[in-house]
Amino acid sequence: MILFLKLDIILEKISYAFSIAEIKRFEQNCGCKINYVKQGFNGVKIISSNGDISKFNIHQTSHLKSDTLIDCRGGVKIGKYFHTGRGLTIFSTNHNWKDSKKIPYDDQTIYKEVIIGDFVWIGANVTIVPGVEIKEGAIIGGGSVVTKNVEKGSVVGGNPAKEIAKRDLVLFEQHKLNKNFY
C-alpha cells in the first residue's frame, strides 16, 4: 500500500530522468550545453530534421525550463544570459498559405531563423514565430506572442506583442560593464 501511495513520486523521478537523458542527447547533437531548470511537468523538446539539431545553438550561460518546445529546422540562436519562464515555444518554420496550390496551405515549408540576443528575459508561456529577432536586453511579458522583431531594451507584451516600456539603456550598459549578471 505504501508503495502504491508513492507511485506518483516514483513516476515523476522516472519522467525527470528521461527528460535529462533527452537533453543530453540534444547536447551531443548540437554541440552545446543546455542548462535545464525543472519548473513544470515536461522537459525540453527540440524539433529538427532527422534528428539533426545543428541549426540550434544556445550559449552555455543560458537556460531553458520545463515545457519548452523549439522547432530549430529554420535555425534558432540564443545568446548569453538568456532567462525564460516555463512553456516557451519557438517556431522557425511555417506553412505556405500565400499563393499556395492547396488550402489551408500547401506542402512547401518556409524556413526563417529566430535569433535571441544576450541578456533577454522571457516570461512563461511565450510563443515566438519564425523570422523574429529579439535584441539584447529585451523583456517579453508572460503569455505574449512575438510576431515582430524586438528592439534592444524593449519591454513587450500581449498578443501580438507590442512595446509597453523601455529599459534604462545607460543603466543596462553600466551593469554589463560591471559584470552584474544573474
C-alpha positions as CSV (number, residue, x, y, z in Angstrom):
1,M,0.0,0.0,0.0
2,I,2.8,2.5,0.9
3,L,4.5,1.8,-2.5
4,F,1.2,2.5,-4.3
5,L,0.9,5.8,-2.4
6,K,4.4,6.8,-3.6
7,L,3.8,5.8,-7.2
8,D,3.4,9.4,-8.3
9,I,6.7,10.3,-6.8
10,I,8.4,7.4,-8.5
11,L,6.9,8.1,-11.9
12,E,7.9,11.8,-11.6
13,K,11.5,10.8,-10.9
14,I,11.5,8.5,-13.9
15,S,10.0,11.2,-16.1
16,Y,12.7,13.6,-15.0
17,A,15.4,11.1,-15.7
18,F,14.0,10.6,-19.3
19,S,14.0,14.4,-19.7
20,I,17.6,14.7,-18.7
21,A,18.6,11.8,-21.0
22,E,16.9,13.6,-23.9
23,I,18.6,16.9,-23.1
24,K,22.0,15.1,-23.0
25,R,21.2,13.7,-26.5
26,F,20.3,17.1,-27.7
27,E,23.6,18.5,-26.3
28,Q,25.6,15.8,-28.2
29,N,23.8,16.6,-31.4
30,C,24.1,20.4,-31.3
31,G,27.5,20.5,-29.6
32,C,26.3,23.0,-27.0
33,K,25.5,22.9,-23.2
34,I,21.8,23.1,-22.4
35,N,21.1,24.2,-18.8
36,Y,17.7,22.8,-17.8
37,V,15.7,24.1,-14.9
38,K,12.7,21.9,-14.0
39,Q,9.7,24.1,-13.3
40,G,6.8,22.1,-14.6
41,F,5.8,18.7,-15.9
42,N,7.6,18.1,-19.2
43,G,11.1,18.6,-20.3
44,V,12.5,20.3,-23.4
45,K,11.6,19.2,-27.0
46,I,13.8,20.3,-29.9
47,I,12.2,19.5,-33.3
48,S,14.7,19.1,-36.2
49,S,15.0,17.3,-39.5
50,N,16.1,13.7,-39.0
51,G,17.5,14.4,-35.5
52,D,20.0,17.0,-36.8
53,I,19.8,19.9,-34.4
54,S,22.9,21.6,-35.8
55,K,20.8,24.7,-36.5
56,F,20.1,25.1,-32.8
57,N,22.6,27.0,-30.6
58,I,22.3,28.2,-27.1
59,H,25.1,29.8,-25.1
60,Q,26.3,27.9,-22.0
61,T,25.3,30.7,-19.7
62,S,21.6,30.5,-20.8
63,H,18.9,28.1,-19.7
64,L,15.6,26.5,-20.7
65,K,12.8,25.5,-18.5
66,S,10.1,22.8,-18.5
67,D,7.5,22.6,-21.2
68,T,9.8,24.2,-23.8
69,L,9.3,23.4,-27.5
70,I,11.8,24.6,-30.1
71,D,11.5,24.0,-33.8
72,C,15.0,24.6,-35.0
73,R,14.7,23.5,-38.6
74,G,14.9,27.1,-39.8
75,G,17.6,27.9,-37.2
76,V,17.5,29.1,-33.6
77,K,20.3,31.0,-31.9
78,I,20.1,32.0,-28.2
79,G,22.7,34.4,-26.8
80,K,24.3,34.8,-23.3
81,Y,22.5,35.0,-20.0
82,F,19.1,34.2,-21.5
83,H,16.4,33.5,-18.9
84,T,13.0,32.1,-19.7
85,G,9.9,31.0,-17.9
86,R,8.3,27.6,-18.5
87,G,6.3,27.0,-21.6
88,L,8.5,28.7,-24.2
89,T,7.6,27.8,-27.8
90,I,9.8,28.9,-30.7
91,F,8.9,28.2,-34.3
92,S,11.4,28.6,-37.1
93,T,9.2,27.1,-39.8
94,N,5.8,27.8,-41.3
95,H,3.5,26.6,-44.0
96,N,2.9,28.4,-47.3
97,W,-0.6,29.8,-47.3
98,K,0.1,32.6,-49.8
99,D,-0.3,31.6,-53.4
100,S,-0.5,28.0,-52.3
101,K,-1.8,25.3,-54.5
102,K,-4.0,23.9,-51.8
103,I,-5.9,25.2,-48.8
104,P,-5.4,25.9,-46.0
105,Y,-1.8,25.7,-47.1
106,D,0.4,23.7,-49.5
107,D,3.3,21.2,-48.8
108,Q,6.0,23.9,-49.0
109,T,7.8,24.6,-45.7
110,I,9.1,28.1,-45.2
111,Y,12.3,28.3,-43.0
112,K,13.1,31.5,-41.1
113,E,15.8,31.8,-38.4
114,V,14.9,33.0,-34.9
115,I,17.7,35.0,-33.0
116,I,17.5,35.8,-29.3
117,G,20.2,38.2,-28.1
118,D,22.2,38.4,-24.9
119,F,20.5,39.2,-21.5
120,V,17.0,38.6,-22.8
121,W,14.3,37.7,-20.3
122,I,11.2,35.9,-21.4
123,G,8.2,35.2,-19.2
124,A,6.2,32.0,-19.0
125,N,4.1,30.6,-21.9
126,V,5.6,32.8,-24.7
127,T,5.4,31.9,-28.4
128,I,7.9,33.3,-30.9
129,V,7.2,32.9,-34.6
130,P,9.6,32.3,-37.5
131,G,12.0,35.1,-38.6
132,V,11.9,37.1,-35.3
133,E,14.9,38.7,-33.8
134,I,14.8,39.7,-30.1
135,K,17.7,42.0,-29.5
136,E,19.9,42.4,-26.4
137,G,18.3,43.2,-23.1
138,A,14.7,42.9,-24.2
139,I,12.0,41.6,-21.9
140,I,9.0,39.6,-23.1
141,G,5.9,39.5,-20.8
142,G,4.3,36.2,-19.9
143,G,1.8,34.9,-22.4
144,S,3.0,37.0,-25.3
145,V,3.1,36.1,-28.9
146,V,6.1,37.7,-30.6
147,T,5.4,38.3,-34.3
148,K,7.9,41.1,-35.0
149,N,11.4,42.0,-34.1
150,V,12.0,43.4,-30.6
151,E,14.5,46.2,-30.2
152,K,17.3,46.4,-27.7
153,G,16.0,47.1,-24.2
154,S,12.3,47.0,-25.2
155,V,9.7,45.5,-22.9
156,V,6.9,44.0,-24.9
157,G,3.7,42.1,-24.0
158,G,0.4,40.9,-25.4
159,N,-0.9,39.1,-28.5
160,P,0.6,40.3,-30.7
161,A,3.4,41.6,-28.5
162,K,3.7,45.4,-28.5
163,E,6.2,47.6,-26.8
164,I,4.9,48.7,-23.4
165,A,8.1,50.1,-21.8
166,K,11.8,50.6,-22.4
167,R,14.7,49.7,-20.2
168,D,17.1,52.4,-19.0
169,L,19.9,51.6,-21.5
170,V,22.5,53.7,-19.7
171,L,21.9,51.6,-16.5
172,F,21.8,48.4,-18.6
173,E,25.2,49.2,-20.1
174,Q,26.6,50.0,-16.7
175,H,25.5,46.6,-15.4
176,K,27.1,44.9,-18.4
177,L,30.4,46.8,-17.8
178,N,30.4,45.9,-14.1
179,K,29.5,42.3,-14.9
180,N,26.3,42.4,-12.8
181,F,24.7,39.4,-14.3
182,Y,22.2,36.9,-13.0
